Amino acid sequence: MTLTQSNEQNIIERDIYCPFCQNEKALLISELSEKSSALQWPNYGLKYWLCVIFTGWIYALIRGFKFVEKERTYKYTTYGFCPCCGKSFNAGIPAAVENAVKSESKKLYKSVYQKKVAGVCGGIAEYTGLSLKLVRLNMVLSSVMTAGLFAVGYLILAWILEKNPEQ
């Protein structure tokens, strides 16, 4: 299924199969059925915390550290309508819309190409988008300042993390 442009915002795709009259002139329609908002504690993920740790909290000062965030959720109802027979039928989310909505989250791996010792700093730099030199410099400085605690964390990550299979 492919998305087609339409003047109407609710029509996702034209010329789909109608199960009732076996015609190829049905429409796939998606309508907003529910809209809600809520205040909640922000979901700071691994990427945010790695950026904060490896920039010495400068990342949090620049990007901000919110205590409350407003989350908006939208739910859509997708159904098919056949203008020939006049019947409507339940249709799941089309594959093109589902792929656009579902975002694949990146996973933290050890880097194969950007490595000096085990590739942990290179993997963190690739995952967060930070400079590799900044991550390495902060790892060394943090290990010295915490009497080797970051070095132990580095060894644990080197043991736990897998090599990036895409490299």
C-alpha positions as CSV (number, residue, x, y, z in Angstrom):
1,M,0.0,0.0,0.0
2,T,1.2,3.4,-0.8
3,L,0.0,6.8,0.4
4,T,-1.6,8.9,-2.2
5,Q,-2.1,12.7,-2.1
6,S,-5.7,13.9,-1.7
7,N,-7.5,17.1,-1.3
8,E,-9.4,15.6,1.7
9,Q,-7.2,15.2,4.7
10,N,-9.0,12.1,6.0
11,I,-8.6,9.9,2.9
12,I,-5.3,8.0,3.1
13,E,-5.5,5.8,0.0
14,R,-7.8,5.4,-3.0
15,D,-8.6,2.4,-5.1
16,I,-8.4,-0.4,-2.5
17,Y,-10.2,-3.7,-2.5
18,C,-13.8,-3.9,-1.2
19,P,-14.5,-7.3,0.4
20,F,-18.3,-6.9,-0.1
21,C,-18.6,-6.1,-3.9
22,Q,-15.1,-7.2,-4.9
23,N,-14.5,-3.8,-6.5
24,E,-11.2,-1.9,-6.6
25,K,-12.8,1.5,-6.0
26,A,-13.0,1.7,-2.2
27,L,-11.4,4.4,-0.1
28,L,-9.2,4.0,3.0
29,I,-10.2,6.7,5.5
30,S,-8.5,7.6,8.8
31,E,-10.2,9.9,11.2
32,L,-9.1,11.4,14.5
33,S,-11.2,9.6,17.1
34,E,-9.6,10.7,20.4
35,K,-7.3,13.5,21.4
36,S,-5.9,13.8,25.0
37,S,-3.2,15.6,26.9
38,A,-1.6,15.0,30.3
39,L,1.1,16.4,32.5
40,Q,3.7,13.9,33.4
41,W,7.4,13.4,34.4
42,P,9.5,13.5,31.2
43,N,10.8,10.3,29.9
44,Y,14.5,10.9,29.8
45,G,16.0,8.0,28.0
46,L,19.5,6.5,27.8
47,K,20.5,8.9,25.0
48,Y,19.7,12.0,27.1
49,W,21.6,10.7,30.2
50,L,24.6,9.7,28.2
51,C,24.8,13.1,26.7
52,V,24.4,14.7,30.1
53,I,27.1,12.5,31.7
54,F,29.6,12.8,28.8
55,T,29.3,16.6,28.5
56,G,29.6,17.3,32.2
57,W,26.0,18.5,32.6
58,I,26.5,21.2,29.9
59,Y,24.0,19.3,27.6
60,A,21.3,19.6,30.3
61,L,22.0,23.3,30.7
62,I,21.7,23.9,26.9
63,R,18.8,21.6,26.2
64,G,17.0,22.1,29.4
65,F,16.0,19.8,32.2
66,K,12.2,19.9,32.4
67,F,10.4,18.7,35.6
68,V,7.0,18.4,34.0
69,E,6.1,18.0,30.4
70,K,2.8,18.0,28.5
71,E,2.1,14.9,26.5
72,R,-0.4,14.8,23.7
73,T,-1.8,11.6,22.4
74,Y,-3.9,11.1,19.3
75,K,-5.8,8.0,18.3
76,Y,-7.1,7.4,14.8
77,T,-9.8,5.1,13.5
78,T,-9.1,3.6,10.1
79,Y,-11.9,2.1,8.0
80,G,-12.7,1.4,4.4
81,F,-15.6,2.8,2.5
82,C,-16.9,1.6,-0.9
83,P,-18.9,4.2,-2.9
84,C,-20.2,1.4,-5.2
85,C,-22.0,-0.7,-2.6
86,G,-22.2,2.0,0.1
87,K,-20.7,-0.3,2.9
88,S,-17.9,0.5,5.3
89,F,-15.6,-2.1,6.7
90,N,-13.0,-2.1,9.5
91,A,-9.4,-1.7,8.3
92,G,-6.3,-1.8,10.4
93,I,-3.6,0.8,10.2
94,P,-2.1,0.7,6.7
95,A,1.5,-0.5,6.5
96,A,2.8,2.9,5.2
97,V,1.2,4.8,8.1
98,E,2.4,2.2,10.7
99,N,6.0,2.4,9.4
100,A,5.8,6.2,9.5
101,V,4.5,6.3,13.1
102,K,6.7,3.5,14.5
103,S,10.2,4.9,14.9
104,E,12.9,2.4,15.4
105,S,15.0,3.3,18.5
106,K,18.7,3.1,18.1
107,K,20.5,0.6,20.3
108,L,23.8,1.2,22.1
109,Y,26.6,-0.9,20.7
110,K,30.4,-0.9,20.8
111,S,31.9,0.8,17.7
112,V,33.9,-1.3,15.4
113,Y,35.6,1.5,13.5
114,Q,36.0,4.2,16.2
115,K,37.8,2.3,18.9
116,K,41.1,2.8,20.8
117,V,40.6,0.3,23.6
118,A,37.2,-1.5,23.3
119,G,35.0,0.8,21.3
120,V,32.7,1.9,24.1
121,C,33.5,5.6,23.7
122,G,33.0,5.3,20.0
123,G,29.7,3.6,20.5
124,I,28.5,6.2,23.0
125,A,29.5,9.0,20.5
126,E,27.6,7.3,17.6
127,Y,24.5,6.7,19.8
128,T,24.3,10.2,21.2
129,G,25.7,12.2,18.3
130,L,28.3,13.8,20.5
131,S,31.9,14.4,19.4
132,L,34.2,11.4,19.8
133,K,36.9,13.5,21.2
134,L,34.6,15.1,23.8
135,V,33.4,11.6,25.0
136,R,37.0,10.3,25.3
137,L,38.2,13.4,27.1
138,N,35.3,13.3,29.5
139,M,35.8,9.6,30.1
140,V,39.5,10.2,31.0
141,L,38.8,13.2,33.2
142,S,35.9,11.5,34.9
143,S,38.0,8.4,35.6
144,V,40.7,10.6,37.2
145,M,38.2,12.7,39.2
146,T,36.3,9.6,40.6
147,A,39.4,7.6,41.4
148,G,38.8,5.1,38.6
149,L,35.0,4.6,39.1
150,F,34.3,5.6,35.5
151,A,37.1,3.2,34.3
152,V,35.3,0.3,36.1
153,G,32.1,1.4,34.4
154,Y,33.9,1.5,31.1
155,L,35.2,-2.1,31.6
156,I,31.7,-3.2,32.5
157,L,30.2,-1.6,29.4
158,A,33.0,-3.2,27.3
159,W,32.1,-6.6,28.7
160,I,28.3,-6.1,28.4
161,L,27.8,-4.3,25.1
162,E,27.8,-6.1,21.7
163,K,29.6,-5.0,18.6
164,N,27.6,-3.1,16.1
165,P,26.3,-5.6,13.6
166,E,25.7,-2.9,10.9
167,Q,29.4,-2.0,10.7
